[in-house]
């Protein structure tokens, strides 16, 4: 995931994934603020899905991980169908 050219984000664990967005847990603090955009890559069964997202909430958890809620800015029809199939099969 990157939030700008030359500004890669650390790897994260997906906590929740839906057609409207996702919740990620980072094991370290991230240089990201609510309202900032990023590009995320999600590994689906049929390959990778790249999507533009906006950070809607960022919180430090009791487990010292950083939780970031993202909303999808716009998914194309093909990406939405792929994600819907992945979520239905999961």
Backbone as ProteinMPNN parsed JSONL, in Angstrom:
{"seq_chain_A": "XXXXXXXXXXXXXXXXXXXXXXXXXXXXXXXXXXXXXXXXXXXXXXXXXXXXXXXXXXXXXXXXXXXXXXXXXXXXXXXXXXXXXXXXXX", "coords_chain_A": {"N_chain_A": [[0.845, -1.158, 0.0], [0.496, 2.244, -0.736], [0.653, 5.735, 0.056], [1.377, 7.928, -1.276], [3.542, 8.781, -4.011], [6.638, 7.194, -3.496], [6.183, 6.893, -0.792], [5.753, 4.398, 0.831], [3.541, 2.242, 2.665], [3.595, 0.343, 5.72], [3.186, -3.254, 5.889], [-0.039, -4.687, 6.513], [-2.654, -6.204, 8.499], [-5.71, -7.502, 7.46], [-8.662, -6.774, 9.021], [-11.39, -6.468, 8.671], [-13.497, -6.601, 5.8], [-15.426, -5.217, 3.274], [-17.92, -4.342, 0.766], [-17.963, -1.632, 0.899], [-15.697, -0.75, 2.204], [-12.739, -1.159, 4.293], [-11.108, -2.456, 7.246], [-7.996, -2.123, 8.611], [-5.174, -3.426, 10.409], [-2.234, -2.199, 11.624], [1.052, -3.013, 12.638], [2.641, -1.085, 13.584], [2.959, 2.476, 14.137], [1.414, 4.64, 11.71], [2.022, 6.992, 9.112], [-0.357, 8.671, 8.475], [-3.399, 10.394, 8.003], [-6.84, 11.063, 8.932], [-8.976, 11.422, 6.136], [-7.008, 11.426, 4.226], [-5.895, 10.03, 1.141], [-5.202, 6.775, -0.251], [-3.645, 4.039, -1.981], [-4.648, 0.775, -2.011], [-3.81, -2.69, -1.991], [-5.424, -5.658, -2.38], [-5.387, -9.067, -1.823], [-7.146, -11.249, -3.67], [-8.983, -14.273, -4.441], [-8.851, -14.602, -7.195], [-6.721, -13.085, -7.99], [-4.94, -9.926, -7.607], [-6.469, -7.01, -6.23], [-6.529, -3.657, -6.831], [-7.166, -0.635, -5.283], [-8.389, 2.688, -4.821], [-8.558, 4.405, -1.811], [-9.935, 6.139, 1.076], [-8.84, 7.271, 4.171], [-10.847, 6.965, 6.933], [-10.993, 6.702, 9.657], [-8.671, 6.562, 12.332], [-7.08, 4.834, 14.83], [-5.337, 4.053, 17.844], [-4.897, 0.895, 19.158], [-5.604, -1.061, 22.163], [-3.867, -3.11, 22.051], [-1.61, -2.062, 21.036], [-1.47, -1.886, 18.31], [-2.059, -0.067, 15.254], [-5.105, 0.934, 14.081], [-6.802, 1.344, 11.083], [-9.5, 2.601, 9.395], [-10.782, 2.376, 6.205], [-12.512, 3.777, 3.44], [-13.762, 2.764, 0.298], [-13.031, 4.701, -2.501], [-13.936, 4.66, -5.156], [-15.06, 1.954, -6.871], [-14.629, 0.164, -9.812], [-16.986, -1.436, -12.058], [-16.131, -4.076, -12.677], [-14.215, -4.575, -10.652], [-15.851, -4.356, -8.394], [-17.596, -6.542, -8.762], [-15.751, -8.667, -8.644], [-14.842, -8.374, -5.973], [-17.246, -8.717, -4.606], [-17.842, -11.408, -5.261], [-15.659, -12.646, -3.998], [-16.184, -12.007, -1.295], [-18.619, -13.31, -0.938], [-17.916, -15.973, -1.294], [-16.227, -16.374, 0.826]], "CA_chain_A": [[0.0, 0.0, 0.0], [1.215, 3.511, -0.716], [-0.23, 6.888, 0.178], [1.893, 8.905, -2.225], [4.768, 8.224, -4.579], [7.801, 7.104, -2.602], [5.768, 6.843, 0.609], [5.08, 3.115, 1.052], [3.014, 1.956, 3.992], [3.97, -0.999, 6.183], [2.182, -4.3, 5.685], [-1.12, -4.657, 7.494], [-3.555, -7.337, 8.566], [-7.101, -7.126, 7.215], [-9.568, -7.158, 10.11], [-12.732, -6.544, 8.099], [-13.536, -6.209, 4.406], [-16.787, -5.186, 2.737], [-17.997, -3.629, -0.5], [-17.82, -0.19, 1.126], [-14.38, -0.395, 2.725], [-11.979, -2.17, 5.022], [-10.414, -2.094, 8.476], [-6.673, -2.732, 8.638], [-4.385, -3.285, 11.635], [-0.794, -2.065, 11.387], [1.807, -3.334, 13.844], [3.435, 0.091, 13.927], [2.241, 3.701, 13.777], [1.46, 4.979, 10.288], [2.001, 8.426, 8.811], [-1.589, 8.825, 7.727], [-4.398, 11.155, 8.757], [-8.186, 10.944, 8.364], [-9.194, 12.23, 4.949], [-5.963, 11.179, 3.232], [-6.14, 8.934, 0.207], [-4.146, 5.781, -0.427], [-3.945, 2.926, -2.885], [-4.453, -0.497, -1.314], [-3.83, -3.909, -2.782], [-6.067, -6.748, -1.651], [-5.213, -10.357, -2.502], [-8.377, -12.017, -3.826], [-8.739, -15.614, -4.983], [-8.57, -14.531, -8.63], [-5.634, -12.133, -8.228], [-4.899, -8.734, -6.762], [-7.381, -5.909, -6.475], [-5.947, -2.38, -6.442], [-8.264, 0.316, -5.124], [-8.139, 3.963, -4.141], [-9.338, 4.481, -0.583], [-9.734, 7.304, 1.93], [-8.826, 6.938, 5.597], [-11.974, 7.603, 7.618], [-10.757, 6.661, 11.116], [-7.378, 6.002, 12.727], [-7.033, 4.723, 16.289], [-4.337, 3.156, 18.447], [-5.597, -0.102, 19.948], [-5.026, -1.493, 23.438], [-2.825, -4.079, 21.715], [-0.54, -1.24, 20.471], [-1.538, -1.812, 16.86], [-2.773, 1.089, 14.728], [-6.246, 0.507, 13.281], [-7.206, 2.356, 10.115], [-10.697, 2.286, 8.617], [-10.749, 2.992, 4.884], [-13.668, 3.615, 2.56], [-13.391, 2.738, -1.113], [-13.444, 5.927, -3.19], [-14.732, 4.244, -6.317], [-14.69, 0.666, -7.459], [-15.236, -0.068, -11.113], [-17.934, -2.551, -12.069], [-15.4, -5.348, -12.639], [-13.629, -4.724, -9.318], [-16.946, -4.585, -7.442], [-18.054, -7.92, -8.951], [-14.7, -9.554, -8.104], [-14.861, -8.285, -4.511], [-18.499, -9.333, -4.152], [-17.67, -12.874, -5.36], [-14.723, -13.038, -2.948], [-16.867, -11.92, 0.004], [-19.678, -14.327, -0.913], [-17.275, -17.286, -1.176], [-15.405, -16.45, 2.052]], "C_chain_A": [[0.895, 1.226, 0.0], [0.215, 4.646, -0.566], [0.214, 8.024, -0.719], [3.122, 8.279, -2.861], [5.914, 8.278, -3.572], [7.439, 7.102, -1.126], [5.045, 5.527, 0.884], [4.629, 2.966, 2.502], [3.499, 0.574, 4.418], [2.851, -1.997, 5.889], [1.164, -4.248, 6.818], [-1.914, -5.946, 7.436], [-4.971, -6.83, 8.336], [-7.969, -7.669, 8.339], [-10.977, -7.36, 9.571], [-12.672, -6.015, 6.671], [-14.974, -6.271, 3.94], [-16.76, -4.458, 1.404], [-17.799, -2.127, -0.321], [-16.442, 0.204, 1.639], [-13.726, -1.529, 3.479], [-11.383, -1.581, 6.288], [-9.107, -2.862, 8.505], [-6.009, -2.479, 9.981], [-2.912, -3.28, 11.261], [-0.068, -2.336, 12.696], [2.719, -2.194, 14.276], [2.621, 1.334, 13.568], [2.404, 3.992, 12.293], [1.352, 6.492, 10.117], [0.814, 8.712, 7.903], [-2.589, 9.545, 8.605], [-5.777, 10.945, 8.136], [-8.36, 11.921, 7.198], [-8.139, 12.042, 3.875], [-6.321, 9.969, 2.388], [-4.935, 8.016, 0.126], [-4.584, 4.813, -1.516], [-3.657, 1.649, -2.097], [-4.497, -1.631, -2.325], [-4.382, -5.017, -1.905], [-5.885, -8.024, -2.465], [-6.54, -11.106, -2.494], [-8.026, -13.382, -4.415], [-8.335, -15.58, -6.454], [-7.473, -13.521, -8.98], [-5.741, -10.926, -7.318], [-5.896, -7.682, -7.226], [-6.705, -4.642, -5.957], [-7.081, -1.368, -6.376], [-7.794, 1.585, -4.416], [-9.1, 4.053, -2.962], [-9.058, 5.8, 0.128], [-9.803, 6.845, 3.374], [-9.968, 7.694, 6.283], [-11.79, 7.629, 9.132], [-9.414, 6.003, 11.386], [-7.318, 6.005, 14.245], [-5.93, 3.768, 16.709], [-5.094, 2.197, 19.352], [-4.899, -0.403, 21.264], [-3.892, -2.491, 23.219], [-1.632, -3.407, 21.022], [-0.48, -1.27, 18.947], [-2.302, -0.548, 16.463], [-3.858, 0.583, 13.785], [-6.682, 1.643, 12.374], [-8.418, 1.835, 9.35], [-10.627, 3.077, 7.319], [-12.094, 2.791, 4.207], [-13.154, 3.611, 1.127], [-13.903, 4.014, -1.765], [-14.34, 5.596, -4.372], [-14.187, 2.919, -6.809], [-15.376, 0.567, -8.809], [-16.156, -1.279, -11.04], [-17.226, -3.897, -11.94], [-14.813, -5.594, -11.248], [-14.699, -5.025, -8.279], [-17.452, -6.023, -7.534], [-17.03, -8.894, -8.373], [-14.73, -9.565, -6.582], [-16.122, -8.936, -3.954], [-18.406, -10.859, -4.192], [-16.736, -13.363, -4.248], [-15.412, -13.05, -1.583], [-17.955, -12.986, 0.138], [-19.071, -15.714, -0.679], [-16.518, -17.472, 0.129], [-16.158, -17.066, 3.2]], "O_chain_A": [[1.934, 1.243, 0.66], [-0.93, 4.538, -1.006], [-0.524, 8.993, -0.895], [3.69, 7.338, -2.307], [6.12, 9.283, -2.891], [8.316, 7.293, -0.283], [3.842, 5.535, 1.146], [5.25, 3.49, 3.427], [3.783, -0.273, 3.571], [1.704, -1.608, 5.668], [1.469, -3.82, 7.931], [-1.857, -6.686, 6.453], [-5.389, -5.844, 8.944], [-8.007, -8.876, 8.58], [-11.674, -8.298, 9.959], [-11.903, -5.104, 6.365], [-15.668, -7.259, 4.178], [-15.704, -4.008, 0.959], [-17.5, -1.424, -1.285], [-16.051, 1.366, 1.527], [-14.094, -2.695, 3.334], [-11.179, -0.372, 6.394], [-9.094, -4.09, 8.434], [-6.246, -1.453, 10.618], [-2.405, -4.228, 10.662], [-0.536, -1.924, 13.757], [3.483, -2.333, 15.231], [1.686, 1.246, 12.772], [3.416, 3.632, 11.691], [0.674, 7.174, 10.887], [0.975, 8.964, 6.709], [-2.624, 9.333, 9.817], [-5.878, 10.676, 6.939], [-7.95, 13.079, 7.266], [-8.342, 12.45, 2.731], [-6.957, 9.023, 2.851], [-3.804, 8.418, 0.397], [-5.749, 4.783, -1.913], [-2.556, 1.466, -1.579], [-5.139, -1.534, -3.371], [-3.866, -5.28, -0.818], [-6.192, -8.056, -3.657], [-7.006, -11.544, -1.443], [-6.892, -13.607, -4.838], [-7.567, -16.427, -6.909], [-7.321, -13.148, -10.143], [-6.534, -10.908, -6.377], [-6.134, -7.49, -8.418], [-6.35, -4.56, -4.781], [-7.87, -1.257, -7.315], [-6.929, 1.553, -3.541], [-10.298, 3.808, -3.099], [-8.082, 6.489, -0.17], [-10.717, 6.115, 3.758], [-10.037, 8.921, 6.214], [-12.364, 8.478, 9.814], [-9.06, 5.01, 10.751], [-7.483, 7.048, 14.877], [-5.63, 2.798, 16.013], [-5.852, 2.631, 20.22], [-3.738, -0.042, 21.457], [-3.056, -2.692, 24.1], [-0.754, -4.086, 20.489], [0.459, -0.739, 18.354], [-3.097, -0.025, 17.245], [-3.57, -0.111, 12.81], [-6.906, 2.765, 12.829], [-8.369, 0.769, 8.737], [-10.437, 4.293, 7.33], [-12.737, 1.756, 4.381], [-12.234, 4.351, 0.782], [-15.07, 4.373, -1.605], [-15.393, 6.208, -4.549], [-13.003, 2.788, -7.12], [-16.567, 0.854, -8.932], [-16.111, -2.05, -10.081], [-17.667, -4.762, -11.183], [-14.907, -6.704, -10.725], [-14.491, -5.848, -7.388], [-17.71, -6.657, -6.511], [-17.402, -9.845, -7.685], [-14.653, -10.626, -5.963], [-16.066, -9.63, -2.938], [-18.845, -11.53, -3.257], [-17.005, -14.39, -3.625], [-15.244, -13.991, -0.807], [-18.178, -13.505, 1.232], [-19.64, -16.531, 0.046], [-16.199, -18.6, 0.504], [-15.612, -17.201, 4.295]]}, "name": "protein", "num_of_chains": 1, "seq": "XXXXXXXXXXXXXXXXXXXXXXXXXXXXXXXXXXXXXXXXXXXXXXXXXXXXXXXXXXXXXXXXXXXXXXXXXXXXXXXXXXXXXXXXXX"}
